[in-house]
Amino acid sequence: ELDQKPRATYRAQPVISSALRKRAPATVHVMFIVDERGRVNKPKVKKSTDPAFDRAAITAIKKWKFEPAKKDGKPVSKKMVVPITFPKGS
């Protein structure tokens, strides 16, 4: 049992082309590990409503920063799944 779950301290927004924007909406669920330093490791797509958005979601997640999870007061790695949503007309 964790004392604290990882908390995002910086969330980079995905960058997509205007052609891709016209295909929105889409949601990409990205699975990754937040390490003891709060960095994202091994991001990969768990599921996606449109694979064309996968690369933009992964690129954005790699830039995210976290306050790491804590167990017994010490930072620990934790697997997470986060949905990245590309709204219609975004």
Z-matrix of the N, CA and C atoms (Angstrom, degrees):
N
C 1 1.465
C 2 1.527 1 109.38
N 3 1.329 2 115.51 1 130.03
C 4 1.464 3 120.91 2 -179.22
C 5 1.522 4 111.62 3 -82.83
N 6 1.337 5 116.13 4 147.51
C 7 1.468 6 121.31 5 171.30
C 8 1.527 7 108.71 6 -74.84
N 9 1.345 8 114.92 7 -35.74
C 10 1.462 9 120.73 8 -176.08
C 11 1.523 10 109.39 9 -151.72
N 12 1.332 11 115.97 10 135.30
C 13 1.461 12 121.39 11 175.17
C 14 1.525 13 108.88 12 -77.75
N 15 1.340 14 117.04 13 160.37
C 16 1.472 15 118.01 14 174.90
C 17 1.533 16 110.08 15 -60.92
N 18 1.332 17 115.43 16 142.72
C 19 1.464 18 120.50 17 178.15
C 20 1.519 19 108.76 18 -123.41
N 21 1.324 20 116.05 19 128.11
C 22 1.462 21 120.32 20 178.75
C 23 1.521 22 109.67 21 -68.79
N 24 1.334 23 116.42 22 129.43
C 25 1.463 24 121.36 23 176.33
C 26 1.526 25 110.45 24 -108.01
N 27 1.335 26 116.62 25 -18.14
C 28 1.468 27 121.79 26 175.82
C 29 1.522 28 108.42 27 -148.12
N 30 1.333 29 116.36 28 127.70
C 31 1.463 30 121.86 29 179.10
C 32 1.523 31 109.46 30 -123.44
N 33 1.330 32 116.66 31 105.91
C 34 1.464 33 120.77 32 176.07
C 35 1.525 34 108.62 33 -71.27
N 36 1.315 35 116.09 34 138.23
C 37 1.462 36 120.60 35 177.38
C 38 1.532 37 109.51 36 -83.79
N 39 1.333 38 117.60 37 140.93
C 40 1.461 39 119.22 38 177.72
C 41 1.528 40 111.53 39 -65.23
N 42 1.308 41 115.27 40 145.71
C 43 1.459 42 121.56 41 177.34
C 44 1.527 43 107.13 42 -109.91
N 45 1.346 44 115.55 43 124.43
C 46 1.464 45 119.89 44 -179.86
C 47 1.522 46 110.32 45 -131.23
N 48 1.316 47 115.25 46 155.36
C 49 1.463 48 121.20 47 179.72
C 50 1.527 49 109.98 48 -73.39
N 51 1.330 50 115.65 49 163.46
C 52 1.463 51 119.28 50 178.57
C 53 1.531 52 110.46 51 -65.27
N 54 1.335 53 117.06 52 -32.46
C 55 1.472 54 120.25 53 177.63
C 56 1.531 55 110.33 54 -64.40
N 57 1.329 56 115.81 55 -41.42
C 58 1.466 57 120.17 56 179.38
C 59 1.530 58 110.22 57 -69.94
N 60 1.329 59 116.44 58 -36.04
C 61 1.464 60 121.29 59 178.67
C 62 1.528 61 110.80 60 -56.13
N 63 1.323 62 116.18 61 -36.44
C 64 1.471 63 120.54 62 -179.30
C 65 1.521 64 112.44 63 -68.60
N 66 1.349 65 117.24 64 -19.51
C 67 1.472 66 121.27 65 179.18
C 68 1.533 67 112.21 66 -86.25
N 69 1.332 68 116.96 67 -12.64
C 70 1.468 69 120.95 68 -179.28
C 71 1.530 70 109.18 69 -64.35
N 72 1.320 71 118.75 70 154.08
C 73 1.455 72 127.98 71 14.41
C 74 1.531 73 112.77 72 -85.14
N 75 1.343 74 113.69 73 158.19
C 76 1.462 75 121.45 74 175.27
C 77 1.524 76 108.35 75 -156.53
N 78 1.317 77 115.36 76 155.97
C 79 1.465 78 121.32 77 175.58
C 80 1.518 79 108.44 78 -134.40
N 81 1.338 80 115.14 79 132.85
C 82 1.464 81 121.77 80 178.04
C 83 1.527 82 106.84 81 -120.64
N 84 1.333 83 116.60 82 122.69
C 85 1.466 84 121.44 83 176.56
C 86 1.526 85 107.45 84 -93.49
N 87 1.344 86 115.89 85 116.96
C 88 1.455 87 121.39 86 -176.93
C 89 1.525 88 109.69 87 -108.00
N 90 1.348 89 115.03 88 128.15
C 91 1.466 90 121.94 89 177.54
C 92 1.533 91 107.59 90 -101.83
N 93 1.329 92 116.52 91 136.34
C 94 1.470 93 120.62 92 -178.98
C 95 1.511 94 109.66 93 -159.92
N 96 1.319 95 115.41 94 172.19
C 97 1.464 96 121.85 95 177.26
C 98 1.521 97 108.04 96 -112.57
N 99 1.329 98 116.17 97 131.41
C 100 1.465 99 121.29 98 170.31
C 101 1.521 100 105.48 99 -94.20
N 102 1.355 101 116.68 100 116.94
C 103 1.461 102 119.47 101 -176.92
C 104 1.534 103 111.58 102 -80.46
N 105 1.330 104 115.22 103 -178.54
C 106 1.471 105 121.26 104 -176.14
C 107 1.522 106 112.82 105 -64.23
N 108 1.332 107 116.88 106 -16.74
C 109 1.468 108 120.87 107 178.78
C 110 1.526 109 111.80 108 -98.38
N 111 1.324 110 117.29 109 0.05
C 112 1.459 111 120.72 110 178.48
C 113 1.517 112 113.67 111 86.56
N 114 1.336 113 116.44 112 15.63
C 115 1.465 114 120.20 113 179.72
C 116 1.530 115 110.39 114 -97.61
N 117 1.331 116 114.77 115 153.15
C 118 1.461 117 121.95 116 179.95
C 119 1.529 118 109.26 117 -85.16
N 120 1.336 119 116.10 118 130.20
C 121 1.460 120 122.16 119 177.55
C 122 1.518 121 110.43 120 -127.02
N 123 1.330 122 115.60 121 145.27
C 124 1.466 123 123.95 122 173.20
C 125 1.528 124 114.39 123 52.44
N 126 1.341 125 118.28 124 48.64
C 127 1.469 126 117.68 125 178.03
C 128 1.523 127 110.96 126 -69.93
N 129 1.321 128 115.78 127 137.76
C 130 1.464 129 120.19 128 173.74
C 131 1.522 130 109.30 129 -150.36
N 132 1.312 131 114.66 130 155.38
C 133 1.460 132 120.20 131 -177.94
C 134 1.519 133 109.15 132 -76.14
N 135 1.327 134 115.66 133 126.77
C 136 1.456 135 120.61 134 175.64
C 137 1.515 136 109.74 135 -89.26
N 138 1.343 137 116.49 136 -45.70
C 139 1.462 138 121.24 137 172.73
C 140 1.517 139 109.19 138 -155.96
N 141 1.332 140 114.47 139 157.25
C 142 1.454 141 119.67 140 -173.66
C 143 1.519 142 109.46 141 -151.21
N 144 1.340 143 116.31 142 140.27
C 145 1.466 144 119.63 143 176.48
C 146 1.519 145 110.89 144 -81.53
N 147 1.355 146 116.95 145 -19.05
C 148 1.474 147 121.43 146 177.17
C 149 1.530 148 107.77 147 -154.95
N 150 1.335 149 117.48 148 109.28
C 151 1.474 150 121.26 149 -177.04
C 152 1.528 151 114.32 150 -58.33
N 153 1.321 152 118.28 151 -18.20
C 154 1.471 153 120.85 152 178.45
C 155 1.530 154 111.15 153 -61.92
N 156 1.334 155 117.89 154 -22.94
C 157 1.463 156 122.42 155 -177.64
C 158 1.536 157 112.36 156 -93.06
N 159 1.324 158 117.49 157 -7.47
C 160 1.468 159 121.33 158 -173.74
C 161 1.530 160 113.22 159 -57.81
N 162 1.322 161 117.43 160 -48.45
C 163 1.466 162 120.56 161 -176.14
C 164 1.527 163 111.50 162 -61.66
N 165 1.329 164 117.22 163 -42.70
C 166 1.477 165 120.83 164 -179.96
C 167 1.529 166 110.48 165 -63.03
N 168 1.325 167 116.85 166 -39.20
C 169 1.471 168 120.68 167 179.73
C 170 1.529 169 110.58 168 -66.15
N 171 1.328 170 116.99 169 -45.44
C 172 1.475 171 121.20 170 -179.61
C 173 1.537 172 110.32 171 -63.97
N 174 1.325 173 116.99 172 -44.01
C 175 1.469 174 121.34 173 179.95
C 176 1.526 175 110.72 174 -59.77
N 177 1.331 176 116.80 175 -42.23
C 178 1.474 177 120.60 176 179.46
C 179 1.530 178 110.77 177 -66.84
N 180 1.321 179 117.74 178 -46.00
C 181 1.475 180 121.84 179 -178.04
C 182 1.527 181 111.23 180 -60.45
N 183 1.323 182 117.41 181 -36.95
C 184 1.472 183 120.56 182 -179.97
C 185 1.525 184 111.97 183 -60.18
N 186 1.331 185 117.60 184 -23.02
C 187 1.469 186 122.15 185 -178.83
C 188 1.530 187 112.67 186 -91.05
N 189 1.328 188 116.95 187 -11.20
C 190 1.463 189 119.85 188 -178.20
C 191 1.528 190 110.23 189 -65.75
N 192 1.330 191 115.06 190 150.88
C 193 1.469 192 122.34 191 175.48
C 194 1.527 193 107.74 192 -124.96
N 195 1.322 194 115.16 193 145.66
C 196 1.457 195 121.23 194 -177.66
C 197 1.515 196 111.74 195 -130.64
N 198 1.325 197 114.07 196 155.35
C 199 1.457 198 120.95 197 161.00
C 200 1.524 199 102.28 198 -85.99
N 201 1.331 200 118.83 199 121.30
C 202 1.463 201 119.44 200 -172.29
C 203 1.528 202 113.73 201 -65.30
N 204 1.324 203 114.02 202 162.12
C 205 1.466 204 120.21 203 173.67
C 206 1.531 205 107.78 204 -64.55
N 207 1.326 206 115.31 205 154.80
C 208 1.464 207 119.30 206 178.29
C 209 1.525 208 110.04 207 -129.83
N 210 1.326 209 114.08 208 139.09
C 211 1.465 210 121.36 209 174.39
C 212 1.525 211 106.01 210 -133.64
N 213 1.308 212 116.07 211 128.19
C 214 1.472 213 121.52 212 -176.10
C 215 1.526 214 111.04 213 53.21
N 216 1.351 215 116.23 214 35.57
C 217 1.451 216 121.65 215 177.16
C 218 1.520 217 115.41 216 79.27
N 219 1.345 218 117.31 217 -0.75
C 220 1.468 219 120.62 218 -178.06
C 221 1.518 220 110.93 219 -111.39
N 222 1.357 221 117.26 220 143.26
C 223 1.468 222 120.09 221 177.92
C 224 1.534 223 111.15 222 -64.40
N 225 1.330 224 115.96 223 137.54
C 226 1.463 225 122.23 224 178.21
C 227 1.530 226 109.79 225 -136.72
N 228 1.336 227 115.92 226 158.88
C 229 1.465 228 121.07 227 175.16
C 230 1.521 229 109.31 228 -75.25
N 231 1.327 230 115.56 229 150.18
C 232 1.469 231 120.12 230 179.64
C 233 1.523 232 109.40 231 -150.05
N 234 1.335 233 115.79 232 132.80
C 235 1.465 234 120.88 233 176.03
C 236 1.522 235 108.80 234 -79.07
N 237 1.335 236 115.43 235 140.36
C 238 1.461 237 120.92 236 179.55
C 239 1.520 238 110.28 237 -136.53
N 240 1.315 239 115.80 238 156.86
C 241 1.460 240 122.67 239 169.46
C 242 1.524 241 106.51 240 -128.79
N 243 1.339 242 115.56 241 124.86
C 244 1.462 243 121.26 242 -177.42
C 245 1.529 244 109.13 243 -126.38
N 246 1.342 245 117.22 244 131.03
C 247 1.465 246 119.05 245 174.33
C 248 1.531 247 110.85 246 -82.77
N 249 1.316 248 116.28 247 131.04
C 250 1.462 249 121.69 248 173.65
C 251 1.520 250 105.79 249 -107.34
N 252 1.333 251 116.08 250 118.98
C 253 1.463 252 121.16 251 -175.61
C 254 1.522 253 109.95 252 -104.81
N 255 1.303 254 114.18 253 134.76
C 256 1.469 255 122.38 254 174.73
C 257 1.524 256 106.20 255 -111.34
N 258 1.340 257 117.21 256 98.23
C 259 1.461 258 119.20 257 -174.85
C 260 1.535 259 112.59 258 -69.89
N 261 1.301 260 114.85 259 157.54
C 262 1.461 261 120.61 260 177.33
C 263 1.518 262 109.21 261 -60.34
N 264 1.325 263 116.50 262 133.85
C 265 1.453 264 121.19 263 178.05
C 266 1.509 265 114.69 264 72.14
N 267 1.348 266 117.81 265 17.91
C 268 1.473 267 120.09 266 -177.93
C 269 1.519 268 111.69 267 -80.74
